[in-house]
Amino acid sequence: MSERRSGALAEGLSRLSEWGDAHLSLLRSLSSVAALAGVLVLARSVRLTTKFTSALDIPAEFVKKNVKLRGKFQRVTERGLEVEHVPISVPFITWIQRKWPKKGLLLVRLAGVELAPSGMAWLQQELKPKQMIWFQLLGREDLALECLVLVNKGRFLSVCLNEEILRQGLGRAARVEGLHHDSHLYWKLHKRLLRAELKALKKNKGIWKEESYSERMRDRISNSKLVQTLKQFVSWLRRSVYR
């Protein structure tokens, strides 16, 4: 009796082994699904798979922890960059999101940067519609997000637009909104931005470009005491003639 049971058990294990060899890809998929289930639990707790269509939708915890999100750049406006948030892609959830897409764009501002008109023009040339960018949350004010904006330049290189704008002399360093002044991160970022601005200042780039010699001489002449006196005399003479 025991020999029959042993034979049956061996035959069952053999068949199970054959089935496993024949369906190895399926088993791997199931293993991936099991791993994915763990990711889903984690993602559900932090809502990384949620598509945000408004700054108010983003959890306060995300802003507090300076979470980095990604999105598709749409356009440059006077208020900032309009970006379509692209959440983490999880097959089943992504399929649902495609079935019932959420519409809306996030307003992303370059934290610590006061853009010059030339800076806005540069951004319009540098960024292409639908281009993928990353934005690290630093603060939130009404419907706008204060962020560090990163753009990939090659496989292993990314550029921080906040710093690049200042490095090109296309804006001025400003207060980093959303961060406490006594925080380590605030001073770390502020130093980075000031360092980038200083490079443009030393190289006379953009708004820091020195006026030409002729322009400086013209300004000096127009502001000289002699010219001012002559202007006053001409003005007095005209009034005297018309009396």
Long-range contacts (C-beta under 8 A, 24 or more apart in sequence): 36-90, 36-91, 39-90, 40-90, 40-93, 43-88, 43-90, 48-87, 48-88, 49-87, 49-88, 49-90, 49-93, 50-87, 51-85, 51-86, 51-87, 51-97, 51-102, 52-85, 52-87, 52-106, 53-85, 53-102, 53-103, 53-104, 53-105, 53-106, 54-104, 54-106, 54-143, 55-106, 55-107, 55-140, 55-142, 55-143, 55-144, 55-145, 56-143, 58-137, 58-140, 58-145, 62-137, 63-137, 63-138, 63-139, 63-140, 63-178, 66-136, 66-137, 66-138, 66-185, 67-136, 67-137, 68-134, 68-135, 68-136, 68-137, 68-150, 69-134, 69-135, 69-136, 69-137, 70-132, 70-133, 70-134, 70-135, 71-106, 71-108, 71-132, 71-133, 71-135, 72-130, 72-131, 72-132, 72-133, 73-127, 73-128, 73-129, 73-130, 73-131, 73-132, 73-133, 74-105, 74-129, 74-130, 75-129, 76-120, 76-123, 76-124, 76-127, 77-107, 78-120, 79-107, 79-109, 79-144, 80-107, 80-108, 80-109, 80-110, 80-144, 81-107, 81-108, 81-109, 81-110, 81-123, 81-127, 81-149, 82-106, 82-107, 82-108, 83-107, 83-108, 83-133, 83-135, 86-132, 106-145, 107-143, 107-144, 107-145, 108-135, 108-144, 108-145, 108-147, 108-149, 109-144, 109-145, 109-146, 109-147, 110-147, 110-149, 110-161, 110-162, 110-165, 110-171, 111-138, 111-139, 111-146, 111-147, 111-148, 111-162, 111-176, 111-177, 111-178, 111-189, 112-162, 112-173, 112-174, 112-175, 112-176, 112-177, 112-189, 112-190, 112-193, 113-162, 113-165, 113-166, 113-171, 113-172, 113-173, 113-174, 113-193, 114-171, 114-172, 114-173, 114-174, 115-165, 115-170, 115-171, 116-170, 116-171, 116-172, 116-206, 116-207, 118-170, 118-206, 118-207, 119-165, 119-168, 119-170, 119-171, 119-206, 122-165, 122-168, 122-170, 123-161, 123-165, 126-151, 126-161, 127-151, 134-158, 138-176, 138-177, 138-178, 138-179, 138-185, 138-189, 139-176, 139-177, 139-178, 139-179, 140-178, 141-177, 141-178, 146-176, 146-177, 146-178, 148-189, 162-193, 163-192, 163-193, 163-196, 164-196, 166-193, 166-196, 166-197, 166-199, 166-200, 167-196, 167-197, 167-199, 167-200, 167-205, 168-200, 168-205, 168-206, 169-200, 169-201, 169-203, 169-204, 169-205, 169-206, 169-207, 169-208, 169-209, 170-206, 170-207, 171-207, 172-197, 172-207, 173-197
